[in-house]
């Protein structure tokens, strides 16, 4: 390998000499790889999908393509040309990239939904602001949950697990292969997974916000009893401060368990992505 490196002047000549394939195939493989990676960078919140300028995202996607391109070129089973078949492969790669990007973004939307639920119950739904990472309207706790999950995701090495699954996907579903026809069958477990995502999203959002939600509901019950005992007291104004205090206090008390659950769910979703790739392997 050292002799080969010494006999080449740059990366591209190394690729041509080592792969012994037509330059058109290398160019087609590069664009197909880019078609799979770029949608993920557009959808993944932990990669700054909505914050980074488009030129930076494109250059980052190109950098990833350059890293993995030699392995992909060596695994090609046939020559690739810029023809109608290439268009079909590109559409397949775009579809698969959006599927992976959607799956990896699910934990962050769950965290944001949990925080938004707490904000709504504690009476601060009117304090809606734009979350920079998702460009969606949510409350302060929703943004806080999302930011914390991004930090936890990087702390547990989530990006490395994700990129490992992404690079393995090129082995399971090569760029010059087609999707399994069973992928379009509604009986495939993948589609059942997509259907149950909304149920899982709601249940997990309630689970992550359960300490604050239970405390706020108990405060509501206390305020209702107080209103019956002392109708002349302005319970409404007292309740706004009390519910916010109780919700945030219980959130702080249960913060360790919430962080643990956030990290656990993030890693489990990476495993789900790997299972999904195996299900649609041709």
C-alpha positions as CSV (number, residue, x, y, z in Angstrom):
1,X,0.0,0.0,0.0
2,X,2.9,2.4,0.7
3,X,4.3,1.7,-2.7
4,X,1.0,2.5,-4.2
5,X,0.8,5.8,-2.3
6,X,4.3,6.7,-3.3
7,X,3.4,6.1,-7.0
8,X,0.4,8.5,-7.0
9,X,0.4,12.2,-6.7
10,X,-3.0,12.9,-5.2
11,X,-6.2,11.3,-4.0
12,X,-7.9,10.9,-7.4
13,X,-5.0,9.2,-9.0
14,X,-4.8,6.8,-6.0
15,X,-8.5,6.1,-6.5
16,X,-8.1,5.4,-10.2
17,X,-5.1,3.2,-9.8
18,X,-6.4,1.2,-6.9
19,X,-9.9,0.7,-8.1
20,X,-9.2,0.2,-11.8
21,X,-12.6,1.4,-12.8
22,X,-13.8,3.9,-15.4
23,X,-13.7,7.6,-14.2
24,X,-17.4,7.9,-15.1
25,X,-18.2,5.2,-12.6
26,X,-16.3,7.1,-9.9
27,X,-18.1,10.3,-10.7
28,X,-21.5,8.5,-10.7
29,X,-20.6,6.8,-7.4
30,X,-19.7,10.1,-5.9
31,X,-23.0,11.7,-6.8
32,X,-25.0,8.7,-5.6
33,X,-23.2,8.7,-2.3
34,X,-23.9,12.4,-1.9
35,X,-27.6,11.8,-2.7
36,X,-27.8,9.5,0.4
37,X,-25.8,11.7,2.8
38,X,-27.1,15.1,2.0
39,X,-30.8,14.5,3.0
40,X,-29.5,13.3,6.4
41,X,-27.6,16.5,7.0
42,X,-30.8,18.4,6.1
43,X,-32.9,16.6,8.6
44,X,-30.6,15.6,11.5
45,X,-30.9,18.3,14.3
46,X,-27.6,17.3,16.0
47,X,-25.7,18.2,12.8
48,X,-27.2,21.7,12.7
49,X,-29.7,20.9,10.0
50,X,-31.4,24.2,10.2
51,X,-28.6,26.4,11.6
52,X,-25.7,25.8,9.2
53,X,-25.7,27.6,5.9
54,X,-26.3,25.4,2.9
55,X,-22.7,25.8,1.5
56,X,-21.3,24.4,4.8
57,X,-23.7,21.5,4.8
58,X,-22.8,20.7,1.2
59,X,-19.1,20.8,1.9
60,X,-19.5,18.6,4.9
61,X,-21.5,16.1,2.8
62,X,-18.8,16.2,0.1
63,X,-16.1,15.6,2.8
64,X,-17.9,12.5,4.0
65,X,-18.3,11.3,0.4
66,X,-14.6,11.7,-0.2
67,X,-13.8,9.6,3.0
68,X,-16.0,6.7,2.1
69,X,-15.8,6.9,-1.7
70,X,-12.8,4.5,-2.1
71,X,-14.6,1.7,-0.2
72,X,-17.8,2.3,-2.3
73,X,-15.9,2.2,-5.6
74,X,-14.2,-1.0,-4.7
75,X,-17.5,-2.6,-3.9
76,X,-19.2,-1.7,-7.2
77,X,-20.5,-4.8,-8.9
78,X,-21.0,-3.1,-12.3
79,X,-20.1,0.0,-14.2
80,X,-22.1,3.1,-13.6
81,X,-23.0,5.6,-16.3
82,X,-24.8,9.0,-16.2
83,X,-27.9,7.6,-17.9
84,X,-31.5,6.8,-17.0
85,X,-30.4,4.0,-14.7
86,X,-28.3,6.6,-12.8
87,X,-31.5,8.7,-12.3
88,X,-33.3,5.7,-10.8
89,X,-30.4,5.0,-8.5
90,X,-30.3,8.6,-7.4
91,X,-34.0,8.7,-6.6
92,X,-33.5,5.5,-4.5
93,X,-30.6,7.1,-2.7
94,X,-32.6,10.3,-1.9
95,X,-35.5,8.2,-0.6
96,X,-33.2,6.1,1.6
97,X,-31.4,9.2,2.8
98,X,-34.6,10.9,3.9
99,X,-35.7,7.7,5.7
100,X,-32.5,7.7,7.7
101,X,-32.7,11.4,8.4
102,X,-36.3,11.1,9.6
103,X,-35.4,8.2,11.9
104,X,-32.4,9.9,13.5
105,X,-34.4,13.1,14.1
106,X,-37.2,11.3,16.0
107,X,-35.6,11.4,19.5
108,X,-35.1,15.2,19.2
109,X,-38.7,15.7,18.2
110,X,-39.8,13.5,21.2
111,X,-37.7,15.7,23.6
112,X,-39.2,18.8,22.1
113,X,-42.7,17.5,22.3
114,X,-42.2,16.5,26.0
115,X,-41.0,20.0,26.8
116,X,-43.8,21.6,24.9
117,X,-46.3,19.5,26.8
118,X,-44.9,20.8,30.1
119,X,-45.0,24.4,28.8
120,X,-48.7,24.0,27.8
121,X,-49.8,22.4,31.1
122,X,-48.0,24.9,33.3
123,X,-49.7,27.8,31.4
124,X,-46.8,29.2,29.3
125,X,-48.1,28.1,25.9
126,X,-48.2,31.8,24.9
127,X,-44.4,32.0,25.3
128,X,-43.9,30.3,22.0
129,X,-40.5,31.0,20.3
130,X,-38.7,29.5,17.3
131,X,-36.3,26.6,18.1
132,X,-33.2,27.3,16.0
133,X,-32.4,23.6,15.6
134,X,-35.8,22.6,14.1
135,X,-37.3,26.0,13.0
136,X,-40.5,25.1,14.8
137,X,-42.6,27.0,17.4
138,X,-42.2,25.6,20.9
139,X,-41.9,26.8,24.5
140,X,-38.8,27.4,26.6
141,X,-38.8,24.0,28.2
142,X,-39.2,22.4,24.8
143,X,-36.1,24.2,23.5
144,X,-34.2,23.4,26.7
145,X,-35.1,19.7,26.3
146,X,-33.9,19.7,22.7
147,X,-30.6,21.4,23.5
148,X,-30.0,19.0,26.4
149,X,-30.6,16.0,24.2
150,X,-28.1,17.3,21.6
151,X,-25.5,17.6,24.4
152,X,-26.3,14.1,25.8
153,X,-26.2,12.7,22.3
154,X,-22.7,13.9,21.7
155,X,-21.6,12.9,25.2
156,X,-22.6,9.3,24.7
157,X,-21.0,9.2,21.3
158,X,-24.2,9.1,19.4
159,X,-22.8,10.7,16.2
160,X,-20.2,7.9,16.0
161,X,-22.9,5.2,16.3
162,X,-24.9,7.0,13.7
163,X,-22.1,7.4,11.2
164,X,-21.1,3.8,11.8
165,X,-24.7,2.7,10.9
166,X,-24.6,5.1,7.9
167,X,-21.4,3.7,6.5
168,X,-22.6,0.1,7.1
169,X,-25.7,0.9,5.1
170,X,-23.6,1.2,2.0
171,X,-22.6,-2.4,2.5
172,X,-26.2,-3.7,3.1
173,X,-27.7,-1.5,0.4
174,X,-25.1,-0.7,-2.2
175,X,-25.5,2.3,-4.4
176,X,-25.7,0.1,-7.5
177,X,-28.4,-2.0,-6.1
178,X,-32.2,-1.6,-5.9
179,X,-34.5,-1.7,-3.0
180,X,-36.3,-4.9,-2.2
181,X,-39.7,-4.9,-3.8
182,X,-41.2,-6.0,-0.5
183,X,-40.2,-2.6,0.8
184,X,-43.3,-1.2,-0.9
185,X,-45.6,-3.8,0.9
186,X,-47.6,-2.4,3.8
187,X,-47.0,-5.6,5.6
188,X,-43.3,-4.9,6.0
189,X,-42.4,-4.3,9.6
190,X,-40.8,-1.0,8.5
191,X,-44.2,0.5,7.7
192,X,-45.6,-0.8,10.9
193,X,-42.8,1.0,12.6
194,X,-43.7,4.2,10.9
195,X,-47.4,3.8,11.8
196,X,-46.5,3.3,15.5
197,X,-44.1,6.3,15.6
198,X,-46.9,8.7,16.6
199,X,-48.1,6.5,19.4
200,X,-44.5,6.1,20.7
201,X,-43.9,9.8,20.3
202,X,-46.9,10.7,22.5
203,X,-46.3,8.1,25.1
204,X,-42.6,8.8,25.5
205,X,-43.2,12.6,25.5
206,X,-45.6,12.0,28.4
207,X,-43.1,9.7,30.1
208,X,-40.3,12.3,30.0
209,X,-42.5,15.0,31.3
210,X,-44.4,12.9,33.8
211,X,-42.8,14.4,37.0
212,X,-43.7,17.9,36.1
213,X,-47.1,17.0,34.6
214,X,-48.1,15.1,37.8
215,X,-46.9,17.9,40.0
216,X,-48.8,20.5,37.9
217,X,-52.0,18.5,38.0
218,X,-51.7,18.1,41.8
219,X,-51.2,21.9,42.0
220,X,-54.3,22.3,39.8
221,X,-56.3,20.1,42.2
222,X,-55.0,22.1,45.2
223,X,-56.0,25.4,43.5
224,X,-59.5,24.0,42.8
225,X,-60.0,23.1,46.4
226,X,-58.7,26.5,47.5
227,X,-61.0,28.3,45.1
228,X,-64.0,26.4,46.6
229,X,-62.9,27.3,50.2
230,X,-62.0,31.0,49.4
231,X,-63.9,32.2,46.3
232,X,-62.8,35.8,46.9
233,X,-59.1,34.9,46.3
234,X,-57.8,35.4,42.8
235,X,-56.7,31.8,42.3
236,X,-56.0,32.4,38.6
237,X,-53.1,34.7,39.1
238,X,-51.8,32.6,42.0
239,X,-52.0,29.5,39.9
240,X,-49.8,30.7,37.1
241,X,-46.8,31.2,39.4
242,X,-47.5,28.1,41.5
243,X,-47.8,25.8,38.5
244,X,-44.6,27.1,37.0
245,X,-42.7,26.8,40.2
246,X,-44.0,23.2,40.9
247,X,-43.4,22.1,37.3
248,X,-39.8,23.4,37.2
249,X,-39.0,22.2,40.7
250,X,-40.0,18.6,40.0
251,X,-38.3,18.8,36.6
252,X,-35.0,19.7,38.4
253,X,-35.6,16.9,41.0
254,X,-36.0,14.3,38.3
255,X,-33.4,15.7,36.0
256,X,-30.9,12.8,36.4
257,X,-33.5,10.2,35.4
258,X,-34.7,12.3,32.5
259,X,-31.1,12.6,31.1
260,X,-30.6,8.9,31.5
261,X,-33.8,8.2,29.6
262,X,-32.9,10.7,26.9
263,X,-29.6,8.9,26.3
264,X,-31.2,5.5,26.3
265,X,-33.8,6.4,23.8
266,X,-31.3,8.0,21.5
267,X,-29.1,4.9,21.4
268,X,-32.2,2.7,20.9
269,X,-33.2,4.7,17.9
270,X,-29.8,4.2,16.3
271,X,-30.4,0.4,16.7
272,X,-33.8,0.8,15.2
273,X,-32.2,2.5,12.2
274,X,-29.9,-0.6,11.8
275,X,-32.9,-2.9,12.0
276,X,-34.7,-0.8,9.4
277,X,-31.8,-1.0,7.0
278,X,-31.7,-4.8,7.4
279,X,-35.5,-5.0,6.6
280,X,-35.2,-3.2,3.3
281,X,-32.0,-4.9,2.2
282,X,-32.4,-6.4,-1.3
